């Protein structure tokens, strides 16, 4: 019984990851430009934006450095 439950949970995780990846590739994340600017400004290290989505990098920096207080 435990083995079957584990297989079902693992299968659901794989399906969820696939859906999230598919949605992420199709729909851009709406981000407030002020949050992006603040995130880029407070980054403790230089950020490499080459080939990356500027808004997502700024949002990530904001979440890590401002919200979570890392």
CHARMM internal coordinates of N, CA and C (Angstrom, degrees):
IC EDIT
DIST 1 N 1 CA 1.4533
DIST 1 CA 1 C 1.5352
ANGL 1 N 1 CA 1 C 110.70
DIST 1 C 2 N 1.3296
ANGL 1 CA 1 C 2 N 117.72
DIHE 1 N 1 CA 1 C 2 N -44.88
DIST 2 N 2 CA 1.4668
ANGL 1 C 2 N 2 CA 120.51
DIHE 1 CA 1 C 2 N 2 CA -179.99
DIST 2 CA 2 C 1.5194
ANGL 2 N 2 CA 2 C 110.90
DIHE 1 C 2 N 2 CA 2 C -63.35
DIST 2 C 3 N 1.3466
ANGL 2 CA 2 C 3 N 116.60
DIHE 2 N 2 CA 2 C 3 N -38.60
DIST 3 N 3 CA 1.4495
ANGL 2 C 3 N 3 CA 121.02
DIHE 2 CA 2 C 3 N 3 CA -179.11
DIST 3 CA 3 C 1.5310
ANGL 3 N 3 CA 3 C 110.31
DIHE 2 C 3 N 3 CA 3 C -63.86
DIST 3 C 4 N 1.3185
ANGL 3 CA 3 C 4 N 117.36
DIHE 3 N 3 CA 3 C 4 N -43.08
DIST 4 N 4 CA 1.4624
ANGL 3 C 4 N 4 CA 122.19
DIHE 3 CA 3 C 4 N 4 CA -179.98
DIST 4 CA 4 C 1.5286
ANGL 4 N 4 CA 4 C 110.22
DIHE 3 C 4 N 4 CA 4 C -63.77
DIST 4 C 5 N 1.3088
ANGL 4 CA 4 C 5 N 116.80
DIHE 4 N 4 CA 4 C 5 N -43.04
DIST 5 N 5 CA 1.4677
ANGL 4 C 5 N 5 CA 121.44
DIHE 4 CA 4 C 5 N 5 CA 178.75
DIST 5 CA 5 C 1.5240
ANGL 5 N 5 CA 5 C 109.97
DIHE 4 C 5 N 5 CA 5 C -61.06
DIST 5 C 6 N 1.3241
ANGL 5 CA 5 C 6 N 117.17
DIHE 5 N 5 CA 5 C 6 N -43.17
DIST 6 N 6 CA 1.4669
ANGL 5 C 6 N 6 CA 121.37
DIHE 5 CA 5 C 6 N 6 CA 179.97
DIST 6 CA 6 C 1.5247
ANGL 6 N 6 CA 6 C 111.09
DIHE 5 C 6 N 6 CA 6 C -62.47
DIST 6 C 7 N 1.3198
ANGL 6 CA 6 C 7 N 116.81
DIHE 6 N 6 CA 6 C 7 N -41.21
DIST 7 N 7 CA 1.4633
ANGL 6 C 7 N 7 CA 120.66
DIHE 6 CA 6 C 7 N 7 CA 179.73
DIST 7 CA 7 C 1.5279
ANGL 7 N 7 CA 7 C 110.45
DIHE 6 C 7 N 7 CA 7 C -65.22
DIST 7 C 8 N 1.3128
ANGL 7 CA 7 C 8 N 117.24
DIHE 7 N 7 CA 7 C 8 N -41.83
DIST 8 N 8 CA 1.4697
ANGL 7 C 8 N 8 CA 121.42
DIHE 7 CA 7 C 8 N 8 CA 179.23
DIST 8 CA 8 C 1.5260
ANGL 8 N 8 CA 8 C 110.33
DIHE 7 C 8 N 8 CA 8 C -63.86
DIST 8 C 9 N 1.3311
ANGL 8 CA 8 C 9 N 117.03
DIHE 8 N 8 CA 8 C 9 N -45.45
DIST 9 N 9 CA 1.4663
ANGL 8 C 9 N 9 CA 120.80
DIHE 8 CA 8 C 9 N 9 CA 179.99
DIST 9 CA 9 C 1.5289
ANGL 9 N 9 CA 9 C 110.07
DIHE 8 C 9 N 9 CA 9 C -63.12
DIST 9 C 10 N 1.3177
ANGL 9 CA 9 C 10 N 116.96
DIHE 9 N 9 CA 9 C 10 N -44.05
DIST 10 N 10 CA 1.4633
ANGL 9 C 10 N 10 CA 120.77
DIHE 9 CA 9 C 10 N 10 CA 179.33
DIST 10 CA 10 C 1.5327
ANGL 10 N 10 CA 10 C 110.47
DIHE 9 C 10 N 10 CA 10 C -61.75
DIST 10 C 11 N 1.3261
ANGL 10 CA 10 C 11 N 117.29
DIHE 10 N 10 CA 10 C 11 N -42.37
DIST 11 N 11 CA 1.4567
ANGL 10 C 11 N 11 CA 121.11
DIHE 10 CA 10 C 11 N 11 CA 177.80
DIST 11 CA 11 C 1.5181
ANGL 11 N 11 CA 11 C 112.14
DIHE 10 C 11 N 11 CA 11 C -61.35
DIST 11 C 12 N 1.3221
ANGL 11 CA 11 C 12 N 116.76
DIHE 11 N 11 CA 11 C 12 N -42.78
DIST 12 N 12 CA 1.4685
ANGL 11 C 12 N 12 CA 120.64
DIHE 11 CA 11 C 12 N 12 CA 177.84
DIST 12 CA 12 C 1.5221
ANGL 12 N 12 CA 12 C 111.16
DIHE 11 C 12 N 12 CA 12 C -63.87
DIST 12 C 13 N 1.3272
ANGL 12 CA 12 C 13 N 116.93
DIHE 12 N 12 CA 12 C 13 N -37.53
DIST 13 N 13 CA 1.4642
ANGL 12 C 13 N 13 CA 120.55
DIHE 12 CA 12 C 13 N 13 CA 178.02
DIST 13 CA 13 C 1.5272
ANGL 13 N 13 CA 13 C 110.39
DIHE 12 C 13 N 13 CA 13 C -63.31
DIST 13 C 14 N 1.3299
ANGL 13 CA 13 C 14 N 116.84
DIHE 13 N 13 CA 13 C 14 N -43.31
DIST 14 N 14 CA 1.4692
ANGL 13 C 14 N 14 CA 120.17
DIHE 13 CA 13 C 14 N 14 CA 179.50
DIST 14 CA 14 C 1.5246
ANGL 14 N 14 CA 14 C 111.55
DIHE 13 C 14 N 14 CA 14 C -62.97
DIST 14 C 15 N 1.3237
ANGL 14 CA 14 C 15 N 116.65
DIHE 14 N 14 CA 14 C 15 N -42.57
DIST 15 N 15 CA 1.4631
ANGL 14 C 15 N 15 CA 120.81
DIHE 14 CA 14 C 15 N 15 CA 178.79
DIST 15 CA 15 C 1.5255
ANGL 15 N 15 CA 15 C 110.08
DIHE 14 C 15 N 15 CA 15 C -63.19
DIST 15 C 16 N 1.3300
ANGL 15 CA 15 C 16 N 116.76
DIHE 15 N 15 CA 15 C 16 N -43.52
DIST 16 N 16 CA 1.4641
ANGL 15 C 16 N 16 CA 121.20
DIHE 15 CA 15 C 16 N 16 CA -179.71
DIST 16 CA 16 C 1.5161
ANGL 16 N 16 CA 16 C 111.13
DIHE 15 C 16 N 16 CA 16 C -62.61
DIST 16 C 17 N 1.3191
ANGL 16 CA 16 C 17 N 117.54
DIHE 16 N 16 CA 16 C 17 N -45.86
DIST 17 N 17 CA 1.4655
ANGL 16 C 17 N 17 CA 121.11
DIHE 16 CA 16 C 17 N 17 CA 178.88
DIST 17 CA 17 C 1.5228
ANGL 17 N 17 CA 17 C 110.26
DIHE 16 C 17 N 17 CA 17 C -60.41
DIST 17 C 18 N 1.3229
ANGL 17 CA 17 C 18 N 117.27
DIHE 17 N 17 CA 17 C 18 N -42.24
DIST 18 N 18 CA 1.4573
ANGL 17 C 18 N 18 CA 120.59
DIHE 17 CA 17 C 18 N 18 CA 178.34
DIST 18 CA 18 C 1.5154
ANGL 18 N 18 CA 18 C 112.51
DIHE 17 C 18 N 18 CA 18 C -62.11
DIST 18 C 19 N 1.3308
ANGL 18 CA 18 C 19 N 116.75
DIHE 18 N 18 CA 18 C 19 N -42.38
DIST 19 N 19 CA 1.4706
ANGL 18 C 19 N 19 CA 120.39
DIHE 18 CA 18 C 19 N 19 CA 179.01
DIST 19 CA 19 C 1.5152
ANGL 19 N 19 CA 19 C 111.60
DIHE 18 C 19 N 19 CA 19 C -65.76
DIST 19 C 20 N 1.3197
ANGL 19 CA 19 C 20 N 117.08
DIHE 19 N 19 CA 19 C 20 N -41.79
DIST 20 N 20 CA 1.4615
ANGL 19 C 20 N 20 CA 120.61
DIHE 19 CA 19 C 20 N 20 CA 179.91
DIST 20 CA 20 C 1.5211
ANGL 20 N 20 CA 20 C 110.10
DIHE 19 C 20 N 20 CA 20 C -63.95
DIST 20 C 21 N 1.3279
ANGL 20 CA 20 C 21 N 117.18
DIHE 20 N 20 CA 20 C 21 N -42.82
DIST 21 N 21 CA 1.4701
ANGL 20 C 21 N 21 CA 119.88
DIHE 20 CA 20 C 21 N 21 CA 178.26
DIST 21 CA 21 C 1.5268
ANGL 21 N 21 CA 21 C 110.87
DIHE 20 C 21 N 21 CA 21 C -62.84
DIST 21 C 22 N 1.3128
ANGL 21 CA 21 C 22 N 116.77
DIHE 21 N 21 CA 21 C 22 N -42.89
DIST 22 N 22 CA 1.4670
ANGL 21 C 22 N 22 CA 120.87
DIHE 21 CA 21 C 22 N 22 CA -179.40
DIST 22 CA 22 C 1.5233
ANGL 22 N 22 CA 22 C 110.31
DIHE 21 C 22 N 22 CA 22 C -64.21
DIST 22 C 23 N 1.3203
ANGL 22 CA 22 C 23 N 117.43
DIHE 22 N 22 CA 22 C 23 N -44.57
DIST 23 N 23 CA 1.4613
ANGL 22 C 23 N 23 CA 120.88
DIHE 22 CA 22 C 23 N 23 CA -179.80
DIST 23 CA 23 C 1.5193
ANGL 23 N 23 CA 23 C 110.69
DIHE 22 C 23 N 23 CA 23 C -65.82
DIST 23 C 24 N 1.3208
ANGL 23 CA 23 C 24 N 117.10
DIHE 23 N 23 CA 23 C 24 N -40.35
DIST 24 N 24 CA 1.4548
ANGL 23 C 24 N 24 CA 121.10
DIHE 23 CA 23 C 24 N 24 CA -179.73
DIST 24 CA 24 C 1.5062
ANGL 24 N 24 CA 24 C 112.52
DIHE 23 C 24 N 24 CA 24 C -64.15
DIST 24 C 25 N 1.3184
ANGL 24 CA 24 C 25 N 116.85
DIHE 24 N 24 CA 24 C 25 N -32.92
DIST 25 N 25 CA 1.4549
ANGL 24 C 25 N 25 CA 120.19
DIHE 24 CA 24 C 25 N 25 CA -179.91
DIST 25 CA 25 C 1.5208
ANGL 25 N 25 CA 25 C 111.65
DIHE 24 C 25 N 25 CA 25 C -74.93
DIST 25 C 26 N 1.3178
ANGL 25 CA 25 C 26 N 117.30
DIHE 25 N 25 CA 25 C 26 N -24.76
DIST 26 N 26 CA 1.4610
ANGL 25 C 26 N 26 CA 120.70
DIHE 25 CA 25 C 26 N 26 CA -175.35
DIST 26 CA 26 C 1.5259
ANGL 26 N 26 CA 26 C 113.51
DIHE 25 C 26 N 26 CA 26 C -97.71
DIST 26 C 27 N 1.3038
ANGL 26 CA 26 C 27 N 117.58
DIHE 26 N 26 CA 26 C 27 N -35.76
DIST 27 N 27 CA 1.4583
ANGL 26 C 27 N 27 CA 120.20
DIHE 26 CA 26 C 27 N 27 CA -173.18
DIST 27 CA 27 C 1.5256
ANGL 27 N 27 CA 27 C 110.58
DIHE 26 C 27 N 27 CA 27 C -115.11
DIST 27 C 28 N 1.3331
ANGL 27 CA 27 C 28 N 117.81
DIHE 27 N 27 CA 27 C 28 N 120.89
DIST 28 N 28 CA 1.4564
ANGL 27 C 28 N 28 CA 119.43
DIHE 27 CA 27 C 28 N 28 CA 176.40
DIST 28 CA 28 C 1.5298
ANGL 28 N 28 CA 28 C 110.86
DIHE 27 C 28 N 28 CA 28 C -69.17
DIST 28 C 29 N 1.3066
ANGL 28 CA 28 C 29 N 115.02
DIHE 28 N 28 CA 28 C 29 N 151.34
DIST 29 N 29 CA 1.4593
ANGL 28 C 29 N 29 CA 120.14
DIHE 28 CA 28 C 29 N 29 CA 179.49
DIST 29 CA 29 C 1.5229
ANGL 29 N 29 CA 29 C 108.35
DIHE 28 C 29 N 29 CA 29 C -85.08
DIST 29 C 30 N 1.3345
ANGL 29 CA 29 C 30 N 118.23
DIHE 29 N 29 CA 29 C 30 N 121.68
DIST 30 N 30 CA 1.4662
ANGL 29 C 30 N 30 CA 119.02
DIHE 29 CA 29 C 30 N 30 CA 177.61
DIST 30 CA 30 C 1.5310
ANGL 30 N 30 CA 30 C 109.46
DIHE 29 C 30 N 30 CA 30 C -72.91
DIST 30 C 31 N 1.3167
ANGL 30 CA 30 C 31 N 116.42
DIHE 30 N 30 CA 30 C 31 N 123.64
DIST 31 N 31 CA 1.4592
ANGL 30 C 31 N 31 CA 121.73
DIHE 30 CA 30 C 31 N 31 CA -177.04
DIST 31 CA 31 C 1.5201
ANGL 31 N 31 CA 31 C 108.48
DIHE 30 C 31 N 31 CA 31 C -130.71
DIST 31 C 32 N 1.3212
ANGL 31 CA 31 C 32 N 116.04
DIHE 31 N 31 CA 31 C 32 N 136.21
DIST 32 N 32 CA 1.4606
ANGL 31 C 32 N 32 CA 121.97
DIHE 31 CA 31 C 32 N 32 CA 176.58
DIST 32 CA 32 C 1.5296
ANGL 32 N 32 CA 32 C 108.73
DIHE 31 C 32 N 32 CA 32 C -68.24
DIST 32 C 33 N 1.3223
ANGL 32 CA 32 C 33 N 117.66
DIHE 32 N 32 CA 32 C 33 N 126.47
DIST 33 N 33 CA 1.4617
ANGL 32 C 33 N 33 CA 122.37
DIHE 32 CA 32 C 33 N 33 CA -177.09
DIST 33 CA 33 C 1.5253
ANGL 33 N 33 CA 33 C 112.14
DIHE 32 C 33 N 33 CA 33 C -58.90
DIST 33 C 34 N 1.3286
ANGL 33 CA 33 C 34 N 118.59
DIHE 33 N 33 CA 33 C 34 N -32.72
DIST 34 N 34 CA 1.4666
ANGL 33 C 34 N 34 CA 120.14
DIHE 33 CA 33 C 34 N 34 CA 179.32
DIST 34 CA 34 C 1.5251
ANGL 34 N 34 CA 34 C 111.02
DIHE 33 C 34 N 34 CA 34 C -66.09
DIST 34 C 35 N 1.3281
ANGL 34 CA 34 C 35 N 117.30
DIHE 34 N 34 CA 34 C 35 N -33.95
DIST 35 N 35 CA 1.4664
ANGL 34 C 35 N 35 CA 121.25
DIHE 34 CA 34 C 35 N 35 CA 177.31
DIST 35 CA 35 C 1.5293
ANGL 35 N 35 CA 35 C 109.38
DIHE 34 C 35 N 35 CA 35 C -68.85
DIST 35 C 36 N 1.3263
ANGL 35 CA 35 C 36 N 116.99
DIHE 35 N 35 CA 35 C 36 N -41.36
DIST 36 N 36 CA 1.4598
ANGL 35 C 36 N 36 CA 121.46
DIHE 35 CA 35 C 36 N 36 CA 178.53
DIST 36 CA 36 C 1.5281
ANGL 36 N 36 CA 36 C 109.56
DIHE 35 C 36 N 36 CA 36 C -61.00
DIST 36 C 37 N 1.3253
ANGL 36 CA 36 C 37 N 117.37
DIHE 36 N 36 CA 36 C 37 N -49.04
DIST 37 N 37 CA 1.4656
ANGL 36 C 37 N 37 CA 121.53
DIHE 36 CA 36 C 37 N 37 CA -179.65
DIST 37 CA 37 C 1.5191
ANGL 37 N 37 CA 37 C 111.54
DIHE 36 C 37 N 37 CA 37 C -60.17
DIST 37 C 38 N 1.3325
ANGL 37 CA 37 C 38 N 116.58
DIHE 37 N 37 CA 37 C 38 N -43.88
DIST 38 N 38 CA 1.4580
ANGL 37 C 38 N 38 CA 119.94
DIHE 37 CA 37 C 38 N 38 CA 179.56
DIST 38 CA 38 C 1.5300
ANGL 38 N 38 CA 38 C 110.62
DIHE 37 C 38 N 38 CA 38 C -64.59
DIST 38 C 39 N 1.3169
ANGL 38 CA 38 C 39 N 116.63
DIHE 38 N 38 CA 38 C 39 N -42.44
DIST 39 N 39 CA 1.4608
ANGL 38 C 39 N 39 CA 120.53
DIHE 38 CA 38 C 39 N 39 CA 179.00
DIST 39 CA 39 C 1.5135
ANGL 39 N 39 CA 39 C 112.21
DIHE 38 C 39 N 39 CA 39 C -61.20
DIST 39 C 40 N 1.3243
ANGL 39 CA 39 C 40 N 116.94
DIHE 39 N 39 CA 39 C 40 N -42.52
DIST 40 N 40 CA 1.4595
ANGL 39 C 40 N 40 CA 120.37
DIHE 39 CA 39 C 40 N 40 CA 178.17
DIST 40 CA 40 C 1.5216
ANGL 40 N 40 CA 40 C 111.69
DIHE 39 C 40 N 40 CA 40 C -68.04
DIST 40 C 41 N 1.3374
ANGL 40 CA 40 C 41 N 116.73
DIHE 40 N 40 CA 40 C 41 N -35.11
DIST 41 N 41 CA 1.4637
ANGL 40 C 41 N 41 CA 121.01
DIHE 40 CA 40 C 41 N 41 CA -178.46
DIST 41 CA 41 C 1.5263
ANGL 41 N 41 CA 41 C 112.65
DIHE 40 C 41 N 41 CA 41 C -71.67
DIST 41 C 42 N 1.3074
ANGL 41 CA 41 C 42 N 118.23
DIHE 41 N 41 CA 41 C 42 N -33.19
DIST 42 N 42 CA 1.4721
ANGL 41 C 42 N 42 CA 120.29
DIHE 41 CA 41 C 42 N 42 CA -174.98
DIST 42 CA 42 C 1.5255
ANGL 42 N 42 CA 42 C 113.41
DIHE 41 C 42 N 42 CA 42 C -95.46
DIST 42 C 43 N 1.3177
ANGL 42 CA 42 C 43 N 117.58
DIHE 42 N 42 CA 42 C 43 N 2.81
DIST 43 N 43 CA 1.4699
ANGL 42 C 43 N 43 CA 120.05
DIHE 42 CA 42 C 43 N 43 CA 179.02
DIST 43 CA 43 C 1.5322
ANGL 43 N 43 CA 43 C 109.13
DIHE 42 C 43 N 43 CA 43 C -60.47
DIST 43 C 44 N 1.3247
ANGL 43 CA 43 C 44 N 117.56
DIHE 43 N 43 CA 43 C 44 N 129.45
DIST 44 N 44 CA 1.4714
ANGL 43 C 44 N 44 CA 120.02
DIHE 43 CA 43 C 44 N 44 CA -177.35
DIST 44 CA 44 C 1.5272
ANGL 44 N 44 CA 44 C 113.68
DIHE 43 C 44 N 44 CA 44 C -76.84
DIST 44 C 45 N 1.3189
ANGL 44 CA 44 C 45 N 117.23
DIHE 44 N 44 CA 44 C 45 N -9.44
DIST 45 N 45 CA 1.4647
ANGL 44 C 45 N 45 CA 122.23
DIHE 44 CA 44 C 45 N 45 CA 179.01
DIST 45 CA 45 C 1.5244
ANGL 45 N 45 CA 45 C 108.41
DIHE 44 C 45 N 45 CA 45 C -132.65
DIST 45 C 46 N 1.3308
ANGL 45 CA 45 C 46 N 117.81
DIHE 45 N 45 CA 45 C 46 N 158.25
DIST 46 N 46 CA 1.4605
ANGL 45 C 46 N 46 CA 119.20
DIHE 45 CA 45 C 46 N 46 CA 175.20
DIST 46 CA 46 C 1.5364
ANGL 46 N 46 CA 46 C 110.15
DIHE 45 C 46 N 46 CA 46 C -63.63
DIST 46 C 47 N 1.3102
ANGL 46 CA 46 C 47 N 116.95
DIHE 46 N 46 CA 46 C 47 N 134.83
DIST 47 N 47 CA 1.4552
ANGL 46 C 47 N 47 CA 121.39
DIHE 46 CA 46 C 47 N 47 CA -178.54
DIST 47 CA 47 C 1.5233
ANGL 47 N 47 CA 47 C 110.44
DIHE 46 C 47 N 47 CA 47 C -99.66
DIST 47 C 48 N 1.3147
ANGL 47 CA 47 C 48 N 116.73
DIHE 47 N 47 CA 47 C 48 N 132.50
DIST 48 N 48 CA 1.4559
ANGL 47 C 48 N 48 CA 122.92
DIHE 47 CA 47 C 48 N 48 CA 176.83
DIST 48 CA 48 C 1.5282
ANGL 48 N 48 CA 48 C 107.50
DIHE 47 C 48 N 48 CA 48 C -87.96
DIST 48 C 49 N 1.3165
ANGL 48 CA 48 C 49 N 117.09
DIHE 48 N 48 CA 48 C 49 N 108.99
DIST 49 N 49 CA 1.4575
ANGL 48 C 49 N 49 CA 121.81
DIHE 48 CA 48 C 49 N 49 CA -178.90
DIST 49 CA 49 C 1.5248
ANGL 49 N 49 CA 49 C 112.78
DIHE 48 C 49 N 49 CA 49 C -97.30
DIST 49 C 50 N 1.3220
ANGL 49 CA 49 C 50 N 117.63
DIHE 49 N 49 CA 49 C 50 N -1.46
DIST 50 N 50 CA 1.4647
ANGL 49 C 50 N 50 CA 120.60
DIHE 49 CA 49 C 50 N 50 CA -176.74
DIST 50 CA 50 C 1.5326
ANGL 50 N 50 CA 50 C 110.36
DIHE 49 C 50 N 50 CA 50 C -61.86
DIST 50 C 51 N 1.3330
ANGL 50 CA 50 C 51 N 115.42
DIHE 50 N 50 CA 50 C 51 N 119.88
DIST 51 N 51 CA 1.4560
ANGL 50 C 51 N 51 CA 121.21
DIHE 50 CA 50 C 51 N 51 CA 178.01
DIST 51 CA 51 C 1.5186
ANGL 51 N 51 CA 51 C 114.36
DIHE 50 C 51 N 51 CA 51 C 75.97
DIST 51 C 52 N 1.3249
ANGL 51 CA 51 C 52 N 116.68
DIHE 51 N 51 CA 51 C 52 N 10.26
DIST 52 N 52 CA 1.4649
ANGL 51 C 52 N 52 CA 120.43
DIHE 51 CA 51 C 52 N 52 CA -177.97
DIST 52 CA 52 C 1.5233
ANGL 52 N 52 CA 52 C 110.46
DIHE 51 C 52 N 52 CA 52 C -117.34
DIST 52 C 53 N 1.3114
ANGL 52 CA 52 C 53 N 116.04
DIHE 52 N 52 CA 52 C 53 N 159.83
DIST 53 N 53 CA 1.4564
ANGL 52 C 53 N 53 CA 122.11
DIHE 52 CA 52 C 53 N 53 CA 177.24
DIST 53 CA 53 C 1.5355
ANGL 53 N 53 CA 53 C 108.39
DIHE 52 C 53 N 53 CA 53 C -78.42
DIST 53 C 54 N 1.3240
ANGL 53 CA 53 C 54 N 116.94
DIHE 53 N 53 CA 53 C 54 N 111.52
DIST 54 N 54 CA 1.4575
ANGL 53 C 54 N 54 CA 122.50
DIHE 53 CA 53 C 54 N 54 CA -176.64
DIST 54 CA 54 C 1.5203
ANGL 54 N 54 CA 54 C 112.05
DIHE 53 C 54 N 54 CA 54 C -55.03
DIST 54 C 55 N 1.3363
ANGL 54 CA 54 C 55 N 117.07
DIHE 54 N 54 CA 54 C 55 N -42.36
DIST 55 N 55 CA 1.4660
ANGL 54 C 55 N 55 CA 121.18
DIHE 54 CA 54 C 55 N 55 CA -178.34
DIST 55 CA 55 C 1.5260
ANGL 55 N 55 CA 55 C 111.39
DIHE 54 C 55 N 55 CA 55 C -64.50
DIST 55 C 56 N 1.3252
ANGL 55 CA 55 C 56 N 117.61
DIHE 55 N 55 CA 55 C 56 N -40.81
DIST 56 N 56 CA 1.4622
ANGL 55 C 56 N 56 CA 120.15
DIHE 55 CA 55 C 56 N 56 CA -179.68
DIST 56 CA 56 C 1.5245
ANGL 56 N 56 CA 56 C 111.98
DIHE 55 C 56 N 56 CA 56 C -71.00
DIST 56 C 57 N 1.3337
ANGL 56 CA 56 C 57 N 117.12
DIHE 56 N 56 CA 56 C 57 N -37.00
DIST 57 N 57 CA 1.4671
ANGL 56 C 57 N 57 CA 119.90
DIHE 56 CA 56 C 57 N 57 CA 176.79
DIST 57 CA 57 C 1.5252
ANGL 57 N 57 CA 57 C 109.84
DIHE 56 C 57 N 57 CA 57 C -64.92
DIST 57 C 58 N 1.3298
ANGL 57 CA 57 C 58 N 116.35
DIHE 57 N 57 CA 57 C 58 N -44.99
DIST 58 N 58 CA 1.4666
ANGL 57 C 58 N 58 CA 120.15
DIHE 57 CA 57 C 58 N 58 CA 178.38
DIST 58 CA 58 C 1.5129
ANGL 58 N 58 CA 58 C 112.03
DIHE 57 C 58 N 58 CA 58 C -62.67
DIST 58 C 59 N 1.3260
ANGL 58 CA 58 C 59 N 116.58
DIHE 58 N 58 CA 58 C 59 N -42.43
DIST 59 N 59 CA 1.4613
ANGL 58 C 59 N 59 CA 120.32
DIHE 58 CA 58 C 59 N 59 CA 177.70
DIST 59 CA 59 C 1.5219
ANGL 59 N 59 CA 59 C 110.57
DIHE 58 C 59 N 59 CA 59 C -62.95
DIST 59 C 60 N 1.3241
ANGL 59 CA 59 C 60 N 117.13
DIHE 59 N 59 CA 59 C 60 N -44.16
DIST 60 N 60 CA 1.4649
ANGL 59 C 60 N 60 CA 120.52
DIHE 59 CA 59 C 60 N 60 CA 178.63
DIST 60 CA 60 C 1.5104
ANGL 60 N 60 CA 60 C 111.95
DIHE 59 C 60 N 60 CA 60 C -60.51
DIST 60 C 61 N 1.3227
ANGL 60 CA 60 C 61 N 116.62
DIHE 60 N 60 CA 60 C 61 N -43.64
DIST 61 N 61 CA 1.4574
ANGL 60 C 61 N 61 CA 120.61
DIHE 60 CA 60 C 61 N 61 CA 177.68
DIST 61 CA 61 C 1.5260
ANGL 61 N 61 CA 61 C 110.87
DIHE 60 C 61 N 61 CA 61 C -62.84
DIST 61 C 62 N 1.3099
ANGL 61 CA 61 C 62 N 116.24
DIHE 61 N 61 CA 61 C 62 N -41.51
DIST 62 N 62 CA 1.4627
ANGL 61 C 62 N 62 CA 120.22
DIHE 61 CA 61 C 62 N 62 CA 178.24
DIST 62 CA 62 C 1.5312
ANGL 62 N 62 CA 62 C 111.29
DIHE 61 C 62 N 62 CA 62 C -61.17
DIST 62 C 63 N 1.3309
ANGL 62 CA 62 C 63 N 116.02
DIHE 62 N 62 CA 62 C 63 N -46.01
DIST 63 N 63 CA 1.4652
ANGL 62 C 63 N 63 CA 119.60
DIHE 62 CA 62 C 63 N 63 CA -179.03
DIST 63 CA 63 C 1.5165
ANGL 63 N 63 CA 63 C 111.92
DIHE 62 C 63 N 63 CA 63 C -64.13
DIST 63 C 64 N 1.3294
ANGL 63 CA 63 C 64 N 116.60
DIHE 63 N 63 CA 63 C 64 N -40.83
DIST 64 N 64 CA 1.4680
ANGL 63 C 64 N 64 CA 120.56
DIHE 63 CA 63 C 64 N 64 CA -178.10
DIST 64 CA 64 C 1.5250
ANGL 64 N 64 CA 64 C 111.55
DIHE 63 C 64 N 64 CA 64 C -74.30
DIST 64 C 65 N 1.3271
ANGL 64 CA 64 C 65 N 117.27
DIHE 64 N 64 CA 64 C 65 N -44.35
DIST 65 N 65 CA 1.4717
ANGL 64 C 65 N 65 CA 120.11
DIHE 64 CA 64 C 65 N 65 CA -170.09
DIST 65 CA 65 C 1.5283
ANGL 65 N 65 CA 65 C 114.24
DIHE 64 C 65 N 65 CA 65 C -94.87
DIST 65 C 66 N 1.3235
ANGL 65 CA 65 C 66 N 118.39
DIHE 65 N 65 CA 65 C 66 N -23.30
DIST 66 N 66 CA 1.4719
ANGL 65 C 66 N 66 CA 119.22
DIHE 65 CA 65 C 66 N 66 CA -178.52
DIST 66 CA 66 C 1.5147
ANGL 66 N 66 CA 66 C 112.31
DIHE 65 C 66 N 66 CA 66 C -107.45
DIST 66 C 67 N 1.3218
ANGL 66 CA 66 C 67 N 116.80
DIHE 66 N 66 CA 66 C 67 N -46.97
DIST 67 N 67 CA 1.4571
ANGL 66 C 67 N 67 CA 120.21
DIHE 66 CA 66 C 67 N 67 CA -174.74
DIST 67 CA 67 C 1.5244
ANGL 67 N 67 CA 67 C 111.55
DIHE 66 C 67 N 67 CA 67 C -79.05
DIST 67 C 68 N 1.3288
ANGL 67 CA 67 C 68 N 117.07
DIHE 67 N 67 CA 67 C 68 N -47.68
DIST 68 N 68 CA 1.4530
ANGL 67 C 68 N 68 CA 119.24
DIHE 67 CA 67 C 68 N 68 CA -174.82
DIST 68 CA 68 C 1.5275
ANGL 68 N 68 CA 68 C 112.50
DIHE 67 C 68 N 68 CA 68 C -88.49
DIST 68 C 69 N 1.3152
ANGL 68 CA 68 C 69 N 116.88
DIHE 68 N 68 CA 68 C 69 N -8.29
DIST 69 N 69 CA 1.4712
ANGL 68 C 69 N 69 CA 122.94
DIHE 68 CA 68 C 69 N 69 CA 178.40
DIST 69 CA 69 C 1.5170
ANGL 69 N 69 CA 69 C 112.51
DIHE 68 C 69 N 69 CA 69 C 56.99
DIST 69 C 70 N 1.3266
ANGL 69 CA 69 C 70 N 116.16
DIHE 69 N 69 CA 69 C 70 N 43.18
DIST 70 N 70 CA 1.4801
ANGL 69 C 70 N 70 CA 120.08
DIHE 69 CA 69 C 70 N 70 CA 177.48
DIST 70 CA 70 C 1.5138
ANGL 70 N 70 CA 70 C 110.65
DIHE 69 C 70 N 70 CA 70 C -74.32
END
COOR INIT
IC SEED 1 N 1 CA 1 C
IC BUILD
